[in-house]
Amino acid sequence: LLLILTPALQTGYSMLVQARLRAALEQEMAGADGEAGDPQAAGSAAVGGLVGLADRVFDTIDPIFSRAEDDPALAGEGVPGLPTREILAGPARIIIEKADVDAVVVDGTTVRHLRRGPGFYREGSLPNLGGNVAIAGHRTTYGAWFRHLDRLEPGDLIQLVYKGQMYNYEVQWVRVIAHNDWSVIDPTGEHVLTLTTCHPPGSSAYRLAVRARFVGTSELPRGGIQ
């Protein structure tokens, strides 16, 4: 019974966390802070407690049905030889219309981070810093945010919302790489975006990598992005 229910529980958990993250992003973009006594803040605290409980449950369940090496980041928080950068300053959002991706990006690629959404490699850069901005995401579990990255082709648009700006990237290439090939997130002299996920779906035999070049920023639409 647990085996049958686990995929649904994983998806429900990820959707709940993403809804909270999206609300935080919208609040930041609106420049509003929740008040200590307001009912929404109390409700948010209750949901936060539920998420914390779910984290502990999945910490127990995941090793039973999943291998640690199936995580698309594989190396967790430490890729040998690469330094980490400053902490993410507020929520970010990735939008890839061609691949049906619209998710808030968390800061980190541990198992817990990637349950909640796509995650910035801390060995990579951030949109406002230039360099190689690298993001990992699940392909078949916990929201499966990067399930359709294989649809992407050169010229397709990828957008990142961060610190009130829309960062636009144009896909250069999509490649299948070895599961332990970390060269794709090495520092670069130009501003690029790199996405990674497992390949083929449900397997960690290889990884799928997408590289896109930065083509400029644009103002966010008034009223935010729907």
Secondary structure, 3 states (H helix, E strand, C coil): CHHHHHHHHHHHHHHHHHHHHHHHHHHHHHCCCCCCCCHHHHHHHHHHHHHHHHHHHHHHHHHHHCCHHHCCCCCCCCCCCCCCCCCCCCCEEEEEHHHCEEEEEEECCCHHHHHHCCEECCCCCCHHHCCEEEEECCCCCCCCCCCCHHHCCCCCEEEEEECCEEEEEEEEEEEEEECCCCHHHCCCCCCEEEEEEEECCCCCCEEEEEEEEEEEEEECCCCCCC
